[in-house]
Amino acid sequence: MKTYFIKLTEPNNSLVEVFNRWGNDPTLVPLTRPNQNKFELESQSSITIENIIQRLEHEQIYLIYQDDLLIGEMNYMVDPAHLYKKESGTAWVGITIGESEGRGKGIGYEAIKFLEDKIREEGLRRIELGVFEFNKQALKLYQKLGYNEIGRIKDFTYWQEKMWNDIRMEKWIN
């Protein structure tokens, strides 16, 4: 089984279909987007090629493949407004393993290490991310990779009939 990453430069309709499927998958929605209530959690979203092109204006997006199957995407952006610690030169990272066959196999670990290398190559030294407190698997991964909690945003997202905090984490890289 071979895992590899490809930088996204030109989105196409088949990618839009995959991103829409992942973005509306009820098992992924609680993990990938904040929701303020049950209605938002259960609502469907729709993206277009234009939406992805707009993301590419301020994000570096990489597609995650396992053998020849697209199983996820990861990205980073520099100094977004939603940083917990407003330190210039900070990369904010995100990762989604959209296909179930890609989960629990160490691919998230490989993906984050790859992003860290790309961020380091860009000359950035600080990474920040957010993880919902109920996402124990992701939290364990980030801790294993050396990310440290720097704060919590209370009542950030709705899931399982209650509000949950967003744990903000950082890592300094050489």
C-alpha positions in Angstrom: 0.0 0.0 0.0 1.5 3.3 -1.1 0.5 6.7 0.2 1.5 9.8 -1.7 0.5 13.5 -1.9 -0.2 15.7 -4.9 -0.4 19.5 -4.8 -3.8 20.7 -6.1 -3.4 23.3 -8.8 -6.4 22.9 -11.1 -9.6 21.5 -9.6 -12.0 19.6 -11.9 -15.6 18.4 -11.7 -14.8 14.9 -10.3 -12.8 16.5 -7.5 -15.8 18.8 -6.7 -18.0 15.7 -6.5 -15.6 14.0 -4.1 -15.3 17.2 -1.9 -19.1 17.5 -1.8 -19.5 13.9 -0.8 -17.0 14.3 2.0 -18.4 17.6 3.0 -21.9 16.1 3.5 -20.9 12.7 5.0 -22.6 12.5 8.4 -19.6 10.7 9.9 -17.2 13.5 8.8 -19.3 16.6 9.2 -18.9 16.7 13.1 -15.1 16.3 12.7 -14.5 18.8 9.9 -16.7 21.9 10.4 -18.1 23.7 13.5 -21.8 23.6 13.9 -23.8 25.8 16.2 -26.8 23.5 16.5 -28.5 20.4 15.2 -29.9 22.1 12.1 -26.4 23.2 11.0 -25.0 19.8 11.8 -27.5 18.1 9.6 -27.5 20.7 6.8 -26.0 19.9 3.4 -23.4 22.1 1.8 -22.4 22.4 -1.8 -19.1 23.6 -3.2 -18.2 24.5 -6.8 -15.0 24.7 -8.8 -15.0 28.4 -8.1 -15.1 27.7 -4.3 -12.0 25.6 -4.6 -10.2 28.1 -6.9 -10.9 30.8 -4.2 -9.4 28.5 -1.5 -6.3 28.1 -3.7 -5.8 31.9 -3.6 -4.8 31.7 0.1 -4.3 27.9 0.9 -1.8 25.3 -0.2 -4.0 22.2 -0.8 -2.6 18.7 -1.2 -4.6 15.6 -2.2 -3.9 12.4 -0.3 -3.8 9.2 -2.3 -3.6 5.6 -1.1 -2.4 3.6 -4.1 -4.6 5.1 -6.9 -7.5 6.1 -4.6 -8.1 9.7 -3.6 -8.7 9.3 0.2 -8.3 12.8 1.6 -7.1 16.3 1.4 -4.9 18.5 3.6 -4.0 22.2 3.5 -2.3 25.0 5.2 -2.7 28.8 5.1 -0.5 31.5 6.5 -1.6 33.9 9.2 -5.4 33.4 8.9 -7.7 35.7 11.0 -8.8 32.7 13.1 -5.5 32.0 14.8 -5.7 31.7 18.5 -2.2 33.3 19.0 -1.8 36.1 16.5 1.9 35.4 15.7 3.0 36.5 12.3 4.5 33.7 10.2 2.1 31.0 11.5 0.8 28.2 9.3 -2.7 26.9 10.1 -3.2 23.3 9.1 -6.2 21.1 8.3 -6.6 17.5 7.2 -9.5 15.4 6.2 -9.3 11.6 5.5 -12.5 11.4 3.5 -12.6 7.7 2.7 -13.1 5.3 5.5 -10.5 2.8 4.1 -7.8 5.5 4.7 -8.5 5.9 8.4 -6.6 4.2 11.2 -3.6 3.3 9.0 -1.2 6.0 10.0 -2.0 8.2 6.9 -2.9 11.2 9.1 0.6 10.9 10.7 2.3 10.8 7.3 0.2 13.7 6.0 1.0 16.0 8.9 4.7 15.2 8.7 4.5 16.1 4.9 2.8 19.4 5.7 5.3 20.2 8.3 8.1 19.7 5.8 6.3 22.0 3.2 5.8 24.6 5.9 9.4 24.4 7.0 10.5 24.8 3.3 8.4 28.0 3.1 10.5 29.4 6.0 7.7 29.3 8.6 8.5 28.0 12.1 5.1 27.9 13.9 2.1 25.8 13.2 -1.3 26.1 14.8 -4.4 23.9 14.5 -7.8 23.3 16.1 -9.3 20.0 17.1 -12.7 19.5 18.6 -12.4 18.0 22.1 -14.4 14.9 21.3 -12.0 13.9 18.5 -9.8 11.9 20.8 -8.0 10.1 17.9 -6.9 13.3 16.3 -5.9 14.8 19.6 -3.8 11.8 20.4 -2.1 12.1 17.0 -1.3 15.8 17.4 0.1 15.2 20.9 2.3 12.3 19.6 3.6 14.7 16.9 4.6 17.3 19.5 1.7 19.7 19.4 0.9 21.4 22.7 -2.4 22.9 23.8 -2.4 26.7 23.9 -6.1 27.4 24.7 -9.7 26.4 24.3 -12.6 28.1 22.7 -15.7 27.2 24.7 -18.9 25.9 23.2 -17.4 26.0 19.7 -19.3 23.2 18.0 -22.5 21.1 18.4 -22.5 17.3 18.4 -24.3 14.5 20.2 -26.9 16.9 21.7 -24.3 19.3 23.3 -21.7 22.0 22.7 -18.0 21.1 22.7 -14.8 23.1 23.0 -12.3 23.6 20.3 -8.8 22.8 21.5 -6.1 25.0 19.9 -2.6 23.6 19.6 0.7 24.8 18.4 4.1 23.4 17.4 7.4 25.1 16.7 9.4 23.5 13.9 13.1 24.0 13.0 
